Amino acid sequence: MREIKFRGKPIEDYGDIKWFYGGIDLNHDDKLAYISTPYNGHVPVEWESIGQYTGLKDDTGREIYEGDVVKFKSVYYENKIMKAVVKFKDSLGAFVFDMGDDQGTWIMNASMREIEVIGNIYENPDLLKAAE
């Protein structure tokens, strides 16, 4: 069974801690979000930064979350290195790699090799441009 957890960027400064991981409490009316952690309790996080864990890890063992920018090779494109943003597509009910407007989205499958998280769109917006 896939582990259900989230991450979010704290609203307040927590020193070296840039992200919190755990359960989530949402108030959609007021756009308030809290990540529940065993040590810090309910930490208020930026609404736009919330991302769900996909249940998958990259080739280095790093968990893949919504908002991550990944690079990978695809056998359909002669093992060309490609970049994409991880998103959840409601119409498919699945996490996808969004390659940008002109290339659309891909559901992660066996044609993708050497998947690696190289950043996220919140801390590395320049990677998003490279993925579009």
MDTraj code that builds the backbone (N, CA, C; nanometers):
import mdtraj as md
import numpy as np

residues = "MET ARG GLU ILE LYS PHE ARG GLY LYS PRO ILE GLU ASP TYR GLY ASP ILE LYS TRP PHE TYR GLY GLY ILE ASP LEU ASN HIS ASP ASP LYS LEU ALA TYR ILE SER THR PRO TYR ASN GLY HIS VAL PRO VAL GLU TRP GLU SER ILE GLY GLN TYR THR GLY LEU LYS ASP ASP THR GLY ARG GLU ILE TYR GLU GLY ASP VAL VAL LYS PHE LYS SER VAL TYR TYR GLU ASN LYS ILE MET LYS ALA VAL VAL LYS PHE LYS ASP SER LEU GLY ALA PHE VAL PHE ASP MET GLY ASP ASP GLN GLY THR TRP ILE MET ASN ALA SER MET ARG GLU ILE GLU VAL ILE GLY ASN ILE TYR GLU ASN PRO ASP LEU LEU LYS ALA ALA GLU".split()
xyz = np.array([
    [0.0833, -0.1175, 0.0000],
    [0.0000, 0.0000, 0.0000],
    [0.0881, 0.1243, 0.0000],
    [0.0479, 0.2232, -0.0771],
    [0.1224, 0.3478, -0.0886],
    [0.1060, 0.4311, 0.0377],
    [0.2167, 0.4863, 0.0846],
    [0.2149, 0.5723, 0.2027],
    [0.1563, 0.7085, 0.1634],
    [0.0578, 0.7550, 0.2387],
    [-0.0045, 0.8843, 0.2113],
    [0.0573, 0.9877, 0.3047],
    [0.1310, 1.0809, 0.2458],
    [0.1879, 1.1895, 0.3249],
    [0.2098, 1.3099, 0.2347],
    [0.2370, 1.4207, 0.2974],
    [0.2489, 1.5473, 0.2267],
    [0.3739, 1.6209, 0.2731],
    [0.4085, 1.7234, 0.1967],
    [0.5147, 1.8142, 0.2405],
    [0.4653, 1.9560, 0.2176],
    [0.5219, 2.0470, 0.2927],
    [0.4883, 2.1873, 0.2777],
    [0.5997, 2.2741, 0.3314],
    [0.6109, 2.3912, 0.2739],
    [0.7135, 2.4872, 0.3137],
    [0.6572, 2.5719, 0.4283],
    [0.7263, 2.5777, 0.5421],
    [0.6716, 2.6515, 0.6563],
    [0.6576, 2.8011, 0.6292],
    [0.5536, 2.8587, 0.6859],
    [0.5311, 3.0028, 0.6741],
    [0.6327, 3.0776, 0.7601],
    [0.6607, 3.0243, 0.8786],
    [0.7558, 3.0868, 0.9706],
    [0.8946, 3.0280, 0.9503],
    [0.9946, 3.0967, 0.9997],
    [1.1328, 3.0502, 0.9883],
    [1.1603, 2.9415, 1.0919],
    [1.2095, 2.8272, 1.0452],
    [1.2483, 2.7168, 1.1334],
    [1.3972, 2.6859, 1.1181],
    [1.4755, 2.7888, 1.0910],
    [1.6201, 2.7706, 1.0776],
    [1.6551, 2.6891, 0.9556],
    [1.7237, 2.5777, 0.9777],
    [1.7691, 2.4937, 0.8671],
    [1.6585, 2.4076, 0.8062],
    [1.5423, 2.4007, 0.8708],
    [1.4332, 2.3172, 0.8195],
    [1.3575, 2.3948, 0.7126],
    [1.3660, 2.3473, 0.5885],
    [1.3017, 2.4155, 0.4758],
    [1.1656, 2.3558, 0.4426],
    [1.1445, 2.2268, 0.4756],
    [1.0204, 2.1559, 0.4447],
    [0.9792, 2.0703, 0.5634],
    [0.8479, 2.0558, 0.5805],
    [0.7946, 1.9630, 0.6796],
    [0.7185, 1.8531, 0.6069],
    [0.7251, 1.7334, 0.6615],
    [0.6649, 1.6143, 0.6006],
    [0.5742, 1.5465, 0.7018],
    [0.4585, 1.4996, 0.6556],
    [0.3680, 1.4268, 0.7441],
    [0.2248, 1.4330, 0.6953],
    [0.1325, 1.4206, 0.7908],
    [-0.0089, 1.4312, 0.7591],
    [-0.0453, 1.5761, 0.7328],
    [-0.1690, 1.5983, 0.6906],
    [-0.2080, 1.7357, 0.6574],
    [-0.3472, 1.7661, 0.7093],
    [-0.3648, 1.8903, 0.7543],
    [-0.4950, 1.9436, 0.7921],
    [-0.5181, 2.0661, 0.7045],
    [-0.6304, 2.0662, 0.6322],
    [-0.6595, 2.1755, 0.5396],
    [-0.7881, 2.2465, 0.5777],
    [-0.7893, 2.3773, 0.5605],
    [-0.9097, 2.4574, 0.5702],
    [-0.9241, 2.5265, 0.4352],
    [-1.0032, 2.4661, 0.3462],
    [-1.0173, 2.5182, 0.2098],
    [-1.0797, 2.6576, 0.2057],
    [-1.1702, 2.6871, 0.2981],
    [-1.2357, 2.8175, 0.2983],
    [-1.1369, 2.9314, 0.3214],
    [-1.0462, 2.9126, 0.4147],
    [-0.9492, 3.0163, 0.4490],
    [-0.8119, 2.9932, 0.3876],
    [-0.7979, 2.8857, 0.3105],
    [-0.6693, 2.8487, 0.2494],
    [-0.5582, 2.8408, 0.3539],
    [-0.5876, 2.7686, 0.4621],
    [-0.4891, 2.7436, 0.5668],
    [-0.4501, 2.5972, 0.5613],
    [-0.3222, 2.5697, 0.5804],
    [-0.2739, 2.4316, 0.5775],
    [-0.1724, 2.4105, 0.6887],
    [-0.1789, 2.2912, 0.7481],
    [-0.0876, 2.2542, 0.8552],
    [-0.0354, 2.1141, 0.8286],
    [0.0959, 2.0977, 0.8376],
    [0.1560, 1.9648, 0.8300],
    [0.1701, 1.9144, 0.9733],
    [0.1212, 1.7931, 0.9971],
    [0.1299, 1.7311, 1.1298],
    [0.2573, 1.6497, 1.1377],
    [0.3443, 1.6867, 1.2317],
    [0.4695, 1.6147, 1.2496],
    [0.4786, 1.5627, 1.3929],
    [0.5500, 1.4524, 1.4132],
    [0.5610, 1.3979, 1.5485],
    [0.6331, 1.4914, 1.6458],
    [0.7272, 1.5719, 1.5960],
    [0.8102, 1.6531, 1.6849],
    [0.7677, 1.7982, 1.6932],
    [0.7116, 1.8515, 1.5848],
    [0.6773, 1.9933, 1.5808],
    [0.5270, 2.0201, 1.5888],
    [0.4451, 1.9168, 1.6000],
    [0.3012, 1.9365, 1.6052],
    [0.2458, 1.9812, 1.4716],
    [0.1504, 2.0719, 1.4727],
    [0.0890, 2.1244, 1.3506],
    [0.1637, 2.2496, 1.3065],
    [0.2360, 2.2399, 1.1962],
    [0.3160, 2.3508, 1.1460],
    [0.2407, 2.4181, 1.0310],
    [0.2141, 2.5500, 1.0402],
    [0.1488, 2.6184, 0.9286],
    [0.2435, 2.6261, 0.8088],
    [0.1912, 2.5893, 0.6917],
    [0.2724, 2.5877, 0.5698],
    [0.2058, 2.6706, 0.4605],
    [0.2856, 2.7118, 0.3624],
    [0.2352, 2.7889, 0.2488],
    [0.1411, 2.7014, 0.1664],
    [0.0214, 2.7503, 0.1416],
    [-0.0812, 2.6749, 0.0697],
    [-0.0298, 2.6263, -0.0665],
    [0.0368, 2.7144, -0.1404],
    [0.0835, 2.6814, -0.2756],
    [0.1945, 2.5769, -0.2762],
    [0.2611, 2.5580, -0.1631],
    [0.3757, 2.4655, -0.1591],
    [0.3370, 2.3213, -0.1270],
    [0.2107, 2.2972, -0.0930],
    [0.1693, 2.1633, -0.0520],
    [0.1822, 2.0661, -0.1695],
    [0.2449, 1.9533, -0.1425],
    [0.2582, 1.8487, -0.2433],
    [0.2407, 1.7128, -0.1799],
    [0.1722, 1.6247, -0.2506],
    [0.1509, 1.4889, -0.1999],
    [0.2624, 1.3974, -0.2483],
    [0.3004, 1.3055, -0.1640],
    [0.3980, 1.2020, -0.1993],
    [0.3340, 1.1095, -0.3024],
    [0.4050, 1.0806, -0.4092],
    [0.3513, 0.9966, -0.5161],
    [0.3520, 0.8481, -0.4808],
    [0.4281, 0.8127, -0.3777],
    [0.4452, 0.6712, -0.3443],
    [0.5633, 0.6101, -0.4164],
    [0.6340, 0.6914, -0.4952],
    [0.7486, 0.6447, -0.5737],
    [0.8757, 0.7149, -0.5294],
    [0.9869, 0.6485, -0.5556],
    [1.1183, 0.7068, -0.5275],
    [1.1982, 0.7105, -0.6567],
    [1.2904, 0.8070, -0.6647],
    [1.3758, 0.8125, -0.7826],
    [1.4875, 0.7094, -0.7701],
    [1.5761, 0.7063, -0.8661],
    [1.6817, 0.6049, -0.8674],
    [1.7830, 0.6208, -0.7551],
    [1.7830, 0.7372, -0.6884],
    [1.8747, 0.7570, -0.5762],
    [1.8064, 0.7269, -0.4426],
    [1.6776, 0.6900, -0.4473],
    [1.6037, 0.6596, -0.3253],
    [1.5276, 0.7775, -0.2679],
    [1.5306, 0.8903, -0.3353],
    [1.4618, 1.0116, -0.2884],
    [1.3122, 1.0030, -0.3223],
    [1.2273, 1.0364, -0.2256],
    [1.0830, 1.0356, -0.2483],
    [1.0449, 1.1417, -0.3508],
    [0.9468, 1.1094, -0.4356],
    [0.8998, 1.2017, -0.5392],
    [0.7657, 1.2609, -0.4957],
    [0.7590, 1.3951, -0.4924],
    [0.6398, 1.4695, -0.4522],
    [0.5889, 1.5548, -0.5677],
    [0.4609, 1.5912, -0.5590],
    [0.4068, 1.6904, -0.6518],
    [0.4931, 1.8155, -0.6423],
    [0.5193, 1.8774, -0.7558],
    [0.6014, 1.9982, -0.7577],
    [0.7485, 1.9717, -0.7780],
    [0.7897, 1.8458, -0.7707],
    [0.9300, 1.8133, -0.7972],
    [0.9582, 1.8245, -0.9465],
    [1.0797, 1.8642, -0.9784],
    [1.1267, 1.8616, -1.1162],
    [1.2179, 1.7407, -1.1276],
    [1.1907, 1.6573, -1.2267],
    [1.2677, 1.5346, -1.2455],
    [1.3316, 1.5350, -1.3833],
    [1.4413, 1.4627, -1.3935],
    [1.4979, 1.4354, -1.5251],
    [1.4962, 1.2845, -1.5413],
    [1.4823, 1.2396, -1.6650],
    [1.4740, 1.0968, -1.6922],
    [1.5075, 1.0717, -1.8383],
    [1.5254, 0.9457, -1.8701],
    [1.5452, 0.9036, -2.0087],
    [1.4233, 0.8230, -2.0503],
    [1.3840, 0.8371, -2.1751],
    [1.2709, 0.7610, -2.2270],
    [1.3157, 0.6792, -2.3474],
    [1.2798, 0.5520, -2.3485],
    [1.3153, 0.4670, -2.4629],
    [1.2425, 0.5122, -2.5885],
    [1.1282, 0.5800, -2.5736],
    [1.0531, 0.6286, -2.6898],
    [1.1247, 0.7421, -2.7612],
    [1.2148, 0.8093, -2.6928],
    [1.2905, 0.9194, -2.7513],
    [1.4400, 0.8889, -2.7530],
    [1.4724, 0.7651, -2.7830],
    [1.6119, 0.7203, -2.7974],
    [1.6972, 0.7553, -2.6756],
    [1.6401, 0.7376, -2.5563],
    [1.7077, 0.7633, -2.4292],
    [1.7550, 0.9080, -2.4129],
    [1.6856, 0.9998, -2.4801],
    [1.7131, 1.1424, -2.4633],
    [1.6799, 1.1815, -2.3194],
    [1.7637, 1.2660, -2.2589],
    [1.7374, 1.3148, -2.1238],
    [1.6295, 1.4228, -2.1332],
    [1.5243, 1.4048, -2.0538],
    [1.4110, 1.4964, -2.0560],
    [1.3847, 1.5464, -1.9146],
    [1.3180, 1.6612, -1.9030],
    [1.2814, 1.7180, -1.7733],
    [1.1305, 1.7381, -1.7694],
    [1.0745, 1.7246, -1.6487],
    [0.9310, 1.7431, -1.6321],
    [0.9006, 1.7797, -1.4874],
    [0.7814, 1.8346, -1.4668],
    [0.7311, 1.8674, -1.3338],
    [0.6289, 1.7605, -1.2953],
    [0.6361, 1.7114, -1.1731],
    [0.5421, 1.6110, -1.1246],
    [0.4138, 1.6819, -1.0817],
    [0.3008, 1.6361, -1.1369],
    [0.1702, 1.6925, -1.1044],
    [0.0698, 1.5799, -1.0899],
    [-0.0443, 1.6116, -1.0286],
    [-0.1547, 1.5164, -1.0244],
    [-0.2570, 1.5622, -1.1264],
    [-0.2951, 1.4714, -1.2167],
    [-0.3926, 1.5041, -1.3209],
    [-0.5261, 1.4414, -1.2832],
    [-0.6216, 1.5252, -1.2459],
    [-0.7526, 1.4780, -1.2011],
    [-0.8220, 1.3899, -1.3052],
    [-0.8153, 1.4304, -1.4329],
    [-0.8875, 1.3562, -1.5363],
    [-0.8342, 1.2136, -1.5548],
    [-0.7100, 1.1905, -1.5163],
    [-0.6509, 1.0565, -1.5253],
    [-0.6502, 0.9858, -1.3904],
    [-0.6667, 1.0633, -1.2835],
    [-0.6575, 1.0062, -1.1496],
    [-0.5191, 0.9514, -1.1227],
    [-0.4165, 1.0245, -1.1705],
    [-0.2799, 0.9736, -1.1604],
    [-0.1794, 1.0881, -1.1528],
    [-0.0633, 1.0564, -1.0954],
    [0.0481, 1.1490, -1.0996],
    [0.1117, 1.1376, -1.2377],
    [0.1513, 1.2531, -1.2925],
    [0.2083, 1.2564, -1.4267],
    [0.3339, 1.3417, -1.4278],
    [0.4109, 1.3268, -1.5334],
    [0.5212, 1.4171, -1.5626],
    [0.4676, 1.5178, -1.6631],
    [0.4651, 1.6457, -1.6267],
    [0.4181, 1.7509, -1.7157],
    [0.5392, 1.8076, -1.7884],
    [0.5398, 1.7865, -1.9188],
    [0.6540, 1.8260, -2.0009],
    [0.6393, 1.9676, -2.0577],
    [0.5318, 2.0361, -2.0252],
    [0.5067, 2.1689, -2.0798],
    [0.3944, 2.1634, -2.1820],
    [0.3486, 2.2811, -2.2236],
    [0.2321, 2.2909, -2.3118],
    [0.2467, 2.2163, -2.4434],
    [0.3613, 2.2255, -2.5039],
    [0.3753, 2.1650, -2.6371],
    [0.3946, 2.0140, -2.6327],
    [0.4327, 1.9572, -2.5185],
    [0.4567, 1.8137, -2.5126],
    [0.3588, 1.7391, -2.4232],
    [0.2773, 1.8111, -2.3476],
    [0.1739, 1.7472, -2.2674],
    [0.2261, 1.6735, -2.1458],
    [0.1467, 1.5744, -2.1025],
    [0.1800, 1.4994, -1.9820],
    [0.2018, 1.3523, -2.0138],
    [0.2838, 1.2890, -1.9306],
    [0.3105, 1.1462, -1.9423],
    [0.2846, 1.0807, -1.8080],
    [0.2118, 0.9707, -1.8084],
    [0.2008, 0.8908, -1.6872],
    [0.3323, 0.8153, -1.6730],
    [0.3860, 0.8105, -1.5523],
    [0.5117, 0.7391, -1.5299],
    [0.4929, 0.5919, -1.5661],
    [0.5837, 0.5397, -1.6476],
    [0.5737, 0.3992, -1.6863],
    [0.7117, 0.3396, -1.7107],
    [0.7135, 0.2159, -1.7549],
    [0.8392, 0.1409, -1.7701],
    [0.9290, 0.1952, -1.8808],
    [0.8772, 0.2848, -1.9660],
    [0.9624, 0.3409, -2.0712],
    [1.0584, 0.4462, -2.0163],
    [1.0379, 0.4885, -1.8931],
    [1.1214, 0.5918, -1.8327],
    [1.2313, 0.5283, -1.7496],
    [1.3505, 0.5725, -1.7718],
    [1.4671, 0.5182, -1.7037],
    [1.5440, 0.6295, -1.6344],
    [1.6212, 0.5906, -1.5347],
    [1.7116, 0.6823, -1.4661],
    [1.6399, 0.8093, -1.4190],
    [1.5277, 0.7920, -1.3508],
    [1.4517, 0.9050, -1.2981],
    [1.5253, 0.9624, -1.1769],
    [1.5424, 1.0956, -1.1779],
    [1.6111, 1.1612, -1.0671],
    [1.5435, 1.2948, -1.0366],
    [1.5128, 1.3191, -0.9089],
    [1.4621, 1.4491, -0.8651],
    [1.5788, 1.5459, -0.8660],
    [1.5630, 1.6579, -0.9384],
    [1.6713, 1.7558, -0.9472],
    [1.6362, 1.8873, -0.8771],
    [1.5171, 1.8952, -0.8200],
    [1.4750, 2.0152, -0.7485],
    [1.3238, 2.0197, -0.7412],
    [1.2723, 2.1374, -0.7117],
    [1.1280, 2.1557, -0.7117],
    [1.0961, 2.2963, -0.7590],
    [0.9704, 2.3166, -0.7980],
    [0.9326, 2.4449, -0.8579],
    [0.9261, 2.5589, -0.7576],
    [0.9305, 2.5290, -0.6279],
    [0.9213, 2.6322, -0.5253],
    [1.0576, 2.6923, -0.4933],
    [1.1595, 2.6090, -0.4897],
    [1.2939, 2.6565, -0.4579],
    [1.3786, 2.6782, -0.5824],
    [1.3412, 2.6140, -0.6918],
    [1.4196, 2.6204, -0.8149],
    [1.3304, 2.6535, -0.9349],
    [1.2703, 2.7733, -0.9386],
    [1.1790, 2.8056, -1.0489],
    [1.2474, 2.8034, -1.1856],
    [1.3791, 2.8205, -1.1890],
    [1.4518, 2.8136, -1.3153],
    [1.4436, 2.6743, -1.3770],
    [1.4321, 2.5714, -1.2931],
    [1.4177, 2.4347, -1.3455],
    [1.2845, 2.4171, -1.4159],
    [1.1823, 2.4886, -1.3706],
    [1.0511, 2.4820, -1.4347],
    [1.0605, 2.5334, -1.5778],
    [1.1320, 2.6413, -1.5964],
    [1.1483, 2.6952, -1.7326],
    [1.2186, 2.5943, -1.8215],
    [1.3160, 2.5244, -1.7643],
    [1.3887, 2.4254, -1.8425],
    [1.3001, 2.3058, -1.8758],
    [1.1954, 2.2827, -1.7942],
    [1.1068, 2.1696, -1.8174],
    [0.9948, 2.2030, -1.9148],
    [0.9750, 2.3304, -1.9469],
    [0.8651, 2.3679, -2.0366],
    [0.9089, 2.3718, -2.1800],
])
top = md.Topology()
chain = top.add_chain()
for i, resn in enumerate(residues, 1):
    res = top.add_residue(resn, chain, resSeq=i)
    for name in ("N", "CA", "C"):
        top.add_atom(name, md.element.get_by_symbol(name[0]), res)
traj = md.Trajectory(xyz[None], top)
